């Protein structure tokens, strides 16, 4: 495996970890996580249902990233979700500042993947 492939795998694994840890930890300590939801998102379903439904989405994104298959979309979703968490929780920036960096990594991964996926979809002998 060349250095570029290892770097790509490390980026995907890092973002995937950031999306796997919260839903797994929310199983044993849900009340540490529910406070990150903005008020407008709460009240439609019980808080724990909201938390675990969001966690399911996080797990899907993480596994998709780890799969390496067409990762433009899950990378873009990851970047958007991370930024949204920061934007809707400005009072927690001392904890969430890392999400800004993770979002930049996810966005960079999306940009790299977009180019790679365009090249892979281009007909033989043409430039993407």
TORBAMAR-266570 format. One record per residue (C-alpha): x, y, z; residue number from 1. Coordinates in pm, 1 decimal, decimal comma, padded with zeros to 6 digits, always signed. Layout:
! residues N
{{X; Y; Z}; NUM} ...
END
This chain:
! residues 128
{{+00000,0; +00000,0; +00000,0}; 1} {{+00151,8; +00333,7; -00100,7}; 2} {{+00173,3; +00640,0; +00123,2}; 3} {{-00119,9; +00815,3; -00046,6}; 4} {{-00351,8; +00520,0; +00016,7}; 5} {{-00237,2; +00494,7; +00379,0}; 6} {{-00296,8; +00869,2; +00426,2}; 7} {{-00643,7; +00836,9; +00273,4}; 8} {{-00723,4; +00544,7; +00504,6}; 9} {{-00598,7; +00738,4; +00808,7}; 10} {{-00817,3; +01038,2; +00720,4}; 11} {{-01121,9; +00815,9; +00675,5}; 12} {{-01050,9; +00624,4; +00997,0}; 13} {{-01003,4; +00945,6; +01195,8}; 14} {{-01333,1; +01092,2; +01085,2}; 15} {{-01505,4; +00755,7; +01129,3}; 16} {{-01380,9; +00736,4; +01488,4}; 17} {{-01522,3; +01081,8; +01556,7}; 18} {{-01858,2; +00950,1; +01433,5}; 19} {{-01847,2; +00611,7; +01609,5}; 20} {{-01748,9; +00718,1; +01958,9}; 21} {{-02048,7; +00942,9; +02041,9}; 22} {{-02325,6; +00693,8; +01956,5}; 23} {{-02144,8; +00410,5; +02132,3}; 24} {{-02080,4; +00621,5; +02441,5}; 25} {{-02440,4; +00747,4; +02428,8}; 26} {{-02555,4; +00392,4; +02502,0}; 27} {{-02394,2; +00403,5; +02846,6}; 28} {{-02406,2; +00779,9; +02912,7}; 29} {{-02685,0; +00935,9; +02702,3}; 30} {{-02731,1; +01247,7; +02912,9}; 31} {{-02377,2; +01364,1; +02837,4}; 32} {{-02473,5; +01390,4; +02469,3}; 33} {{-02836,5; +01501,9; +02454,4}; 34} {{-02744,6; +01857,7; +02550,9}; 35} {{-02573,4; +01914,2; +02217,0}; 36} {{-02905,9; +01912,7; +02032,6}; 37} {{-03047,2; +02261,1; +01973,9}; 38} {{-03378,9; +02338,9; +02140,9}; 39} {{-03563,2; +02352,3; +01807,2}; 40} {{-03472,9; +01986,5; +01741,5}; 41} {{-03611,6; +01862,9; +02072,0}; 42} {{-03970,2; +01791,0; +02170,2}; 43} {{-04087,1; +01609,0; +01856,8}; 44} {{-03979,2; +01269,1; +01985,2}; 45} {{-03841,3; +01165,8; +02323,5}; 46} {{-03484,7; +01289,6; +02374,1}; 47} {{-03337,4; +00938,8; +02385,4}; 48} {{-03507,7; +00844,9; +02058,1}; 49} {{-03364,4; +01159,1; +01897,0}; 50} {{-03019,4; +01083,8; +02037,6}; 51} {{-03010,1; +00723,2; +01921,4}; 52} {{-03161,1; +00803,7; +01579,3}; 53} {{-02888,4; +01064,1; +01528,8}; 54} {{-02639,5; +00806,7; +01653,4}; 55} {{-02762,1; +00560,1; +01391,8}; 56} {{-02693,8; +00819,7; +01121,6}; 57} {{-02346,1; +00874,6; +01267,9}; 58} {{-02273,0; +00500,5; +01257,4}; 59} {{-02389,7; +00478,5; +00894,8}; 60} {{-02161,3; +00769,1; +00798,3}; 61} {{-01867,6; +00614,3; +00985,8}; 62} {{-01910,3; +00272,4; +00825,3}; 63} {{-01953,3; +00428,0; +00481,9}; 64} {{-01629,2; +00620,9; +00529,3}; 65} {{-01448,8; +00307,2; +00642,6}; 66} {{-01579,1; +00115,1; +00340,9}; 67} {{-01392,0; +00347,7; +00105,6}; 68} {{-01679,1; +00335,3; -00144,7}; 69} {{-01770,6; +00670,2; -00301,8}; 70} {{-01685,3; +00867,2; +00009,1}; 71} {{-01754,5; +01213,8; -00129,4}; 72} {{-02107,8; +01219,7; +00014,3}; 73} {{-02039,7; +01081,6; +00362,4}; 74} {{-01737,5; +01311,8; +00390,4}; 75} {{-01948,7; +01611,1; +00293,9}; 76} {{-02223,7; +01506,5; +00536,4}; 77} {{-01966,1; +01458,8; +00812,5}; 78} {{-01822,6; +01806,6; +00753,6}; 79} {{-02168,8; +01962,8; +00757,8}; 80} {{-02279,7; +01778,9; +01070,3}; 81} {{-01963,4; +01871,8; +01259,1}; 82} {{-01997,9; +02238,0; +01164,9}; 83} {{-02365,9; +02236,9; +01258,3}; 84} {{-02282,0; +02100,4; +01603,3}; 85} {{-02037,2; +02388,4; +01653,4}; 86} {{-02273,7; +02654,5; +01514,9}; 87} {{-02567,1; +02542,9; +01731,0}; 88} {{-02355,4; +02514,5; +02047,3}; 89} {{-02144,7; +02832,2; +02062,5}; 90} {{-02135,9; +02817,5; +02441,0}; 91} {{-01949,7; +02486,8; +02424,1}; 92} {{-01676,4; +02605,2; +02189,7}; 93} {{-01407,5; +02517,8; +02446,6}; 94} {{-01499,8; +02153,1; +02387,9}; 95} {{-01619,5; +02172,7; +02026,8}; 96} {{-01326,2; +02363,5; +01875,8}; 97} {{-01187,7; +02026,0; +01765,2}; 98} {{-01497,6; +01973,9; +01552,9}; 99} {{-01390,4; +02270,3; +01338,4}; 100} {{-01061,8; +02091,9; +01260,5}; 101} {{-01238,0; +01758,7; +01203,4}; 102} {{-01482,7; +01932,3; +00972,3}; 103} {{-01193,8; +02074,2; +00769,9}; 104} {{-01042,5; +01725,1; +00743,1}; 105} {{-01377,1; +01580,8; +00632,3}; 106} {{-01420,8; +01859,6; +00376,9}; 107} {{-01068,9; +01801,3; +00245,0}; 108} {{-01145,6; +01430,9; +00216,9}; 109} {{-01463,7; +01514,0; +00025,8}; 110} {{-01268,2; +01735,5; -00214,0}; 111} {{-01002,7; +01467,9; -00274,7}; 112} {{-01270,9; +01204,5; -00319,1}; 113} {{-01471,0; +01418,8; -00559,0}; 114} {{-01172,1; +01444,2; -00789,8}; 115} {{-01090,9; +01074,1; -00758,8}; 116} {{-01450,5; +00970,2; -00820,2}; 117} {{-01479,6; +01197,0; -01125,8}; 118} {{-01162,0; +01044,2; -01270,7}; 119} {{-01290,1; +00693,1; -01201,6}; 120} {{-01619,4; +00771,0; -01379,0}; 121} {{-01458,8; +00934,5; -01683,9}; 122} {{-01458,5; +00732,7; -02006,8}; 123} {{-01121,1; +00581,6; -02108,7}; 124} {{-00885,8; +00825,3; -02275,2}; 125} {{-01061,4; +01138,7; -02149,9}; 126} {{-00959,1; +01378,1; -01877,2}; 127} {{-01204,4; +01440,9; -01597,8}; 128} 
END
